[in-house]
């Protein structure tokens, strides 16, 4: 199959299993064996699980690794605008030609056997990584951890568990300890694990799993501490104190994610300069991203336009906390969410920080909440609301009412991806 056909192959891969999510490892293990087990040929793996902050922590670690003159493969999901965003080969987004090559090879090796889209595309990422030289491999868990396809790596160099909270209960369990048990499934015998801030119920599960496997833990609040003093990030662990720039990624929650990234870099032997690069050089789209160019911005030039893809109650709290620290300005929300999310839990922390919410349906997404349902949840949370047929229509309405307002487009990574595509 010729280069330039990755979208065609990806479409075909969607038909190989009746479910989008089906958490087992045997299908991926079968395909990886047929491919020569590329997951065993990766440079040192840093495996990251958690409910919130996985992608941001990975982005900061990658910036630190590259700031030290090293290279890293990186795997993340979901993508926002193009599938290629999921796979960075030695620091660069995978090319269309190389992506097509590894996707096609995986599709042929799998034949007509059942396998999910995420499983086979993750196998393709492993194949791409195994054939290109790099110093590290950063792997972000797709869902959970214990039976996520990224967990086929037997002996990572380091694992990281970012904050765990309630999300994806239909797949991971109804309680925090159950979900923490799934996340803790990435812990491996004897492999150090960095643990971000956790509720006690989650931490107990993580600590118990690590004790059974003899995995050394480096836990926030016990082995490392992080905070902001005089507009600087202050990190301290058992080897000393670092005085660093604040993270380029905005929000108090990013300070905690930065702490996990620094703890990881230090555990791998990186110095203060690498930790500084992790703070200043990291970028991560749709995480309180200020939009400054593109058709949406041009259509309302006086609007201060932001984009965030957070989608659960913990994300709502983080966004609300950040909005409370920004300079005073009338704030409006354009929100679209999936029907699998805790929309009420997401809305409650935002209500005190916004004048009005306009609900939208997510274009092309079969699991979108109807705009009317999102608006009703906002009303129930004490937030004035209405609906619009699109993000552009909602922005036009806000610009007419309050042309110098702050507008945050929020509620889903799928909505964020649609915005990034349409905004060019």
C-alpha positions as CSV (number, residue, x, y, z in Angstrom):
1,X,0.0,0.0,0.0
2,X,1.5,3.3,-1.0
3,X,2.4,6.2,1.3
4,X,-0.2,8.8,2.0
5,X,-2.9,6.3,2.9
6,X,-2.8,6.3,6.7
7,X,-6.4,7.6,7.0
8,X,-7.7,4.8,4.8
9,X,-5.8,2.2,6.9
10,X,-7.1,3.7,10.2
11,X,-10.6,3.6,8.9
12,X,-10.2,-0.1,8.1
13,X,-8.8,-0.7,11.6
14,X,-12.0,0.6,13.1
15,X,-13.8,-2.4,11.7
16,X,-11.6,-5.1,13.2
17,X,-13.5,-5.2,16.6
18,X,-17.2,-4.5,17.4
19,X,-16.3,-2.5,20.5
20,X,-14.2,0.7,20.7
21,X,-13.0,-0.3,24.2
22,X,-12.5,-3.9,25.3
23,X,-9.8,-4.1,28.0
24,X,-7.7,-7.3,27.6
25,X,-4.1,-7.8,26.6
26,X,-4.2,-11.1,24.7
27,X,-5.1,-9.6,21.2
28,X,-2.2,-7.1,21.3
29,X,0.2,-9.7,22.7
30,X,-0.7,-12.0,19.7
31,X,-0.1,-9.3,17.2
32,X,3.1,-8.1,18.8
33,X,4.5,-11.6,18.7
34,X,3.7,-11.8,15.0
35,X,5.6,-8.5,14.6
36,X,8.7,-9.8,16.4
37,X,7.9,-8.3,19.8
38,X,8.9,-4.7,19.1
39,X,7.8,-3.7,22.6
40,X,10.9,-5.6,23.9
41,X,13.2,-3.5,21.7
42,X,12.4,0.0,23.0
43,X,14.8,2.3,24.7
44,X,14.2,2.9,28.4
45,X,10.5,3.2,29.0
46,X,8.8,5.7,31.3
47,X,5.2,4.5,31.7
48,X,2.6,7.1,32.9
49,X,-0.9,6.3,34.3
50,X,-3.5,8.4,36.2
51,X,-6.8,10.1,35.8
52,X,-5.6,13.7,35.2
53,X,-2.2,15.1,34.2
54,X,-0.7,12.2,32.3
55,X,-0.2,14.2,29.1
56,X,1.1,17.3,30.8
57,X,3.5,15.3,32.9
58,X,4.7,13.5,29.8
59,X,5.1,16.8,27.9
60,X,7.2,18.2,30.7
61,X,9.4,15.1,31.0
62,X,10.0,15.2,27.2
63,X,11.0,18.9,27.4
64,X,13.4,18.0,30.2
65,X,14.9,15.0,28.4
66,X,15.3,17.1,25.2
67,X,16.7,20.0,27.1
68,X,19.5,17.7,28.3
69,X,20.4,16.9,24.7
70,X,18.7,13.4,24.7
71,X,15.9,12.1,22.5
72,X,12.6,10.5,23.4
73,X,9.9,8.6,21.6
74,X,6.5,9.6,23.0
75,X,3.1,8.0,22.7
76,X,-0.2,9.7,23.8
77,X,-3.9,9.5,23.2
78,X,-6.4,10.6,22.0
79,X,-5.2,13.0,19.3
80,X,-6.8,16.4,18.8
81,X,-6.5,17.3,15.1
82,X,-4.6,14.5,13.4
83,X,-3.7,10.9,14.4
84,X,0.0,11.7,13.9
85,X,-0.1,13.7,17.2
86,X,-0.2,10.4,19.1
87,X,3.3,9.2,18.0
88,X,6.5,11.2,18.3
89,X,9.6,9.3,16.9
90,X,12.8,10.6,18.5
91,X,11.0,13.9,19.3
92,X,9.4,14.5,15.9
93,X,5.8,13.8,14.9
94,X,5.7,10.7,12.9
95,X,5.7,11.3,9.1
96,X,2.8,10.3,6.9
97,X,5.0,7.9,5.0
98,X,6.4,6.2,8.1
99,X,2.9,6.1,9.8
100,X,1.4,4.5,6.7
101,X,4.3,1.9,6.6
102,X,3.8,0.7,10.2
103,X,0.0,0.8,10.1
104,X,0.0,-1.3,6.9
105,X,2.5,-3.8,8.4
106,X,0.3,-4.2,11.5
107,X,-2.9,-4.5,9.4
108,X,-1.4,-7.2,7.3
109,X,0.2,-9.1,10.3
110,X,-3.2,-9.0,12.1
111,X,-5.2,-10.4,9.1
112,X,-8.9,-10.6,9.8
113,X,-8.4,-11.4,13.5
114,X,-10.3,-9.4,16.1
115,X,-8.4,-6.4,17.6
116,X,-9.5,-2.9,18.8
117,X,-8.4,0.3,17.1
118,X,-6.4,1.4,20.1
119,X,-4.7,-2.0,20.4
120,X,-3.5,-2.2,16.8
121,X,-2.5,1.5,16.5
122,X,-0.5,1.1,19.8
123,X,1.3,-1.9,18.3
124,X,2.1,0.3,15.3
125,X,3.6,2.9,17.6
126,X,5.8,0.2,19.2
127,X,6.9,-0.9,15.8
128,X,7.8,2.6,14.8
129,X,9.7,3.2,18.0
130,X,11.6,-0.1,17.8
131,X,13.1,0.9,14.4
132,X,14.4,4.4,15.3
133,X,17.2,5.2,17.7
134,X,16.3,7.2,20.8
135,X,17.3,7.4,24.5
136,X,13.9,7.1,26.1
137,X,10.3,6.1,25.4
138,X,7.5,7.9,27.1
139,X,4.3,5.9,27.1
140,X,1.0,7.3,28.3
141,X,-1.7,4.8,29.3
142,X,-4.8,5.0,27.2
143,X,-7.4,3.8,29.8
144,X,-6.7,2.4,33.3
145,X,-3.4,0.7,33.3
146,X,-3.6,-2.9,34.3
147,X,-5.1,-4.2,31.1
148,X,-4.2,-1.2,28.9
149,X,-2.2,-2.3,25.8
150,X,0.7,-0.1,26.8
151,X,1.1,-2.4,29.8
152,X,2.7,-5.1,27.7
153,X,6.1,-3.6,28.5
154,X,7.5,-5.9,31.1
155,X,10.4,-3.9,32.6
156,X,10.1,-0.1,32.2
157,X,12.8,2.1,33.7
158,X,10.3,4.1,35.6
159,X,6.5,4.3,36.2
160,X,4.5,7.4,37.2
161,X,1.0,7.6,38.6
162,X,-0.5,11.1,38.4
163,X,-3.6,12.0,40.5
164,X,-6.4,9.4,40.5
165,X,-10.0,10.3,40.6
166,X,-13.4,9.1,39.5
167,X,-13.6,8.7,35.7
168,X,-14.5,5.9,33.2
169,X,-16.3,4.0,36.0
170,X,-18.0,1.8,33.4
171,X,-14.6,0.3,32.6
172,X,-12.5,0.8,35.7
173,X,-14.8,0.3,38.7
174,X,-17.2,2.4,40.7
175,X,-15.0,3.3,43.6
176,X,-11.8,5.2,44.0
177,X,-9.9,2.2,45.3
178,X,-11.0,0.1,42.4
179,X,-9.9,2.7,39.9
180,X,-6.6,3.2,41.8
181,X,-6.1,-0.6,41.5
182,X,-6.3,-0.4,37.7
183,X,-3.9,2.5,37.6
184,X,-1.5,0.7,39.9
185,X,-1.4,-2.2,37.5
186,X,1.5,-0.5,35.7
187,X,3.7,-0.9,38.8
188,X,6.4,-3.5,38.1
189,X,8.6,-5.6,40.4
190,X,11.6,-3.6,41.5
191,X,10.9,-0.6,39.2
192,X,10.7,2.8,40.9
193,X,7.3,4.6,40.8
194,X,6.7,8.3,41.1
195,X,3.3,9.0,42.8
196,X,1.6,12.3,42.4
197,X,-0.9,13.8,44.9
198,X,-3.5,11.2,45.8
199,X,-6.5,10.9,48.1
200,X,-5.8,8.5,51.0
201,X,-8.0,5.7,49.6
202,X,-6.1,5.7,46.3
203,X,-2.7,6.0,47.9
204,X,-3.3,3.0,50.1
205,X,-4.0,0.8,47.1
206,X,-0.9,2.1,45.3
207,X,1.3,1.6,48.3
208,X,0.0,-2.0,48.9
209,X,0.7,-2.9,45.2
210,X,4.2,-1.5,45.4
211,X,4.9,-3.3,48.6
212,X,3.9,-6.7,47.1
213,X,6.2,-6.1,44.2
214,X,9.1,-4.5,46.0
215,X,8.8,-1.4,43.9
216,X,10.3,1.7,45.4
217,X,7.9,4.6,45.7
218,X,8.6,8.3,45.6
219,X,5.4,9.8,46.9
220,X,4.3,13.5,46.8
221,X,4.2,14.8,50.4
222,X,6.5,12.1,51.7
223,X,9.5,11.9,49.4
224,X,9.1,15.1,47.4
225,X,7.4,18.4,47.7
226,X,6.5,21.1,45.3
227,X,5.0,24.6,45.5
228,X,5.3,28.2,44.3
229,X,7.1,30.9,46.2
230,X,7.6,34.5,44.9
231,X,6.5,33.4,41.5
232,X,9.1,30.6,41.3
233,X,8.6,26.8,41.5
234,X,10.3,25.3,44.5
235,X,10.9,21.6,44.5
236,X,12.5,19.6,47.3
237,X,13.3,15.9,47.7
238,X,15.8,13.9,49.7
239,X,18.7,15.0,47.6
240,X,18.1,18.8,47.9
241,X,16.1,21.8,46.8
242,X,15.5,23.2,43.3
243,X,14.5,26.8,42.6
244,X,13.0,26.8,39.1
245,X,10.8,28.9,36.7
246,X,7.1,28.3,37.0
247,X,5.7,25.8,34.5
248,X,4.9,27.2,31.1
249,X,1.6,25.2,31.4
250,X,-0.9,27.2,33.4
251,X,-2.7,26.3,36.7
252,X,-2.0,25.1,40.2
253,X,-2.6,21.5,39.0
254,X,0.3,22.0,36.6
255,X,2.6,22.8,39.5
256,X,1.8,19.4,40.9
257,X,2.3,17.7,37.5
258,X,5.6,19.6,37.2
259,X,6.6,18.1,40.6
260,X,6.0,14.6,39.3
261,X,7.9,15.3,36.1
262,X,10.9,16.7,38.1
263,X,10.8,13.7,40.5
264,X,10.9,11.4,37.4
265,X,13.8,13.3,35.8
266,X,15.7,13.2,39.0
267,X,15.1,9.5,39.5
268,X,16.6,9.0,36.0
269,X,19.7,11.0,36.9
270,X,18.9,14.3,35.1
271,X,20.3,17.6,36.5
272,X,18.8,20.9,37.4
273,X,19.2,22.3,33.8
274,X,17.0,19.5,32.5
275,X,14.4,20.2,35.2
276,X,14.5,23.9,34.2
277,X,13.9,23.0,30.6
278,X,10.9,20.8,31.7
279,X,9.3,24.0,33.1
280,X,10.1,26.5,30.4
281,X,9.9,24.4,27.2
282,X,6.9,22.1,27.6
283,X,3.8,22.7,25.4
284,X,0.6,20.7,25.5
285,X,-2.4,21.8,23.4
286,X,-5.9,22.2,24.7
287,X,-4.8,22.4,28.3
288,X,-5.7,26.0,29.2
289,X,-4.3,27.0,25.8
290,X,-4.7,30.7,24.8
291,X,-5.8,30.9,21.1
292,X,-4.2,33.9,19.5
293,X,-4.5,33.1,15.7
294,X,-6.9,31.6,13.3
295,X,-10.5,32.2,12.0
296,X,-12.2,31.9,15.4
297,X,-9.9,34.5,16.9
298,X,-10.2,36.8,13.8
299,X,-14.0,36.6,14.1
300,X,-14.0,38.2,17.6
301,X,-10.6,40.0,17.8
302,X,-11.3,41.7,21.2
303,X,-12.3,38.4,22.9
304,X,-9.7,36.7,25.1
305,X,-10.1,33.1,23.8
306,X,-9.0,30.0,25.6
307,X,-9.3,26.2,25.0
308,X,-9.3,23.3,27.4
309,X,-10.1,19.6,27.0
310,X,-10.5,18.6,30.6
311,X,-13.7,16.6,31.1
312,X,-14.2,15.3,34.6
313,X,-14.9,16.7,38.1
314,X,-11.2,17.0,39.0
315,X,-10.6,18.9,35.7
316,X,-13.5,21.2,36.5
317,X,-12.0,22.0,39.9
318,X,-8.6,22.7,38.3
319,X,-10.1,25.0,35.6
320,X,-12.2,26.8,38.2
321,X,-9.1,27.4,40.4
322,X,-7.1,28.8,37.5
323,X,-10.0,31.1,36.3
324,X,-10.0,32.5,39.8
325,X,-6.4,33.5,39.5
326,X,-6.7,35.3,36.2
327,X,-7.2,39.1,36.0
328,X,-10.8,40.1,36.5
329,X,-12.8,40.0,33.2
330,X,-16.3,38.8,32.3
331,X,-15.9,35.1,31.5
332,X,-18.2,33.0,29.3
333,X,-18.0,29.3,28.7
334,X,-18.8,27.4,25.4
335,X,-19.1,23.8,26.6
336,X,-19.7,20.4,24.9
337,X,-19.3,17.1,26.7
338,X,-19.6,13.4,26.1
339,X,-22.5,11.4,27.6
340,X,-20.1,9.2,29.5
341,X,-18.8,12.0,31.7
342,X,-19.9,13.4,35.1
343,X,-21.3,16.6,33.6
344,X,-22.7,17.9,37.0
345,X,-19.5,17.3,38.8
346,X,-17.6,19.1,36.0
347,X,-20.0,22.1,36.1
348,X,-20.1,22.8,39.8
349,X,-16.6,24.3,40.3
350,X,-17.0,26.5,37.2
351,X,-20.3,28.2,38.2
352,X,-18.8,30.9,40.4
353,X,-16.3,31.9,37.8
354,X,-18.5,32.5,34.7
355,X,-21.3,34.8,33.7
356,X,-22.9,32.4,31.3
357,X,-22.5,29.0,29.6
358,X,-23.5,28.2,26.0
359,X,-24.0,24.5,25.4
360,X,-23.0,22.9,22.1
361,X,-23.1,19.4,20.7
362,X,-19.7,18.0,19.6
363,X,-19.7,17.8,15.8
364,X,-19.4,14.3,14.4
365,X,-19.3,12.6,17.8
366,X,-22.0,10.0,18.4
367,X,-21.6,10.1,22.2
368,X,-22.0,13.8,22.5
369,X,-24.3,15.2,25.1
370,X,-27.0,17.2,23.4
371,X,-26.4,20.9,23.8
372,X,-29.7,21.2,25.7
373,X,-28.5,18.6,28.3
374,X,-25.2,20.4,28.8
375,X,-27.1,23.8,29.3
376,X,-29.5,22.1,31.8
377,X,-26.6,20.8,33.8
378,X,-25.1,24.3,33.9
379,X,-28.5,25.7,35.1
380,X,-28.6,23.0,37.9
381,X,-25.1,24.1,39.0
382,X,-26.3,27.7,39.3
383,X,-24.9,29.0,36.0
384,X,-27.0,30.9,33.5
385,X,-27.0,29.0,30.2
386,X,-28.3,28.8,26.6
387,X,-27.5,26.7,23.6
388,X,-26.0,27.3,20.1
389,X,-25.7,25.2,17.0
390,X,-21.9,25.6,16.8
391,X,-18.9,27.0,18.6
392,X,-18.7,29.8,16.0
393,X,-22.4,30.7,16.6
394,X,-21.8,30.7,20.3
395,X,-18.7,32.9,20.0
396,X,-20.7,35.3,17.7
397,X,-23.4,35.6,20.4
398,X,-20.9,36.3,23.2
399,X,-19.0,38.9,21.0
400,X,-22.3,40.7,20.4
401,X,-23.1,40.8,24.2
402,X,-19.6,41.4,25.6
403,X,-17.0,42.1,22.9
404,X,-14.1,42.2,25.4
405,X,-15.0,39.1,27.4
406,X,-12.9,36.1,28.2
407,X,-14.2,33.0,26.6
408,X,-13.2,29.4,27.5
409,X,-14.2,26.6,25.1
410,X,-14.2,23.5,27.2
411,X,-15.7,20.1,28.3
412,X,-14.1,17.6,26.0
413,X,-10.9,16.7,24.1
414,X,-13.1,15.8,21.2
415,X,-14.6,19.3,21.1
416,X,-11.1,20.8,21.5
417,X,-9.9,18.8,18.6
418,X,-12.7,20.0,16.4
419,X,-11.9,23.6,17.4
420,X,-8.2,23.2,16.6
421,X,-9.0,21.7,13.2
422,X,-11.5,24.3,12.3
423,X,-9.3,27.1,13.6
424,X,-6.4,26.0,11.4
